[in-house]
């Protein structure tokens, strides 16, 4: 559907499903829409509906934002101590590059939270406490 809305730059907002990209990889020519319309294009940007899959986190007792994402702090820790999350189930821009960065932050925070903690019976001996080690 072509929206009647037109911004001051003359860019038209079109809300329809793209069903075919016409052209060679790296040389897009046209986008065919479900309505039958075709749009000449060199580049396209798509918005894909996103629904976070947080059922397991909900069962564990995690709090959600109004948008249905997991509520996390700046380290990626959820409202459950010791449970971390990153990527498309957390608030913010849903881009791979953002998820990678947030995942690294959450991973380091999670690993740090486990320092000195005993793991599974097959786990190696816990790392020494750096505060004790650095006093010497």
Helices and strands as residue ranges (DSSP letters): E 2-6, E 12-14, E 18-24, E 27-33, E 38-40, H 55-59, H 96-113, H 130-135
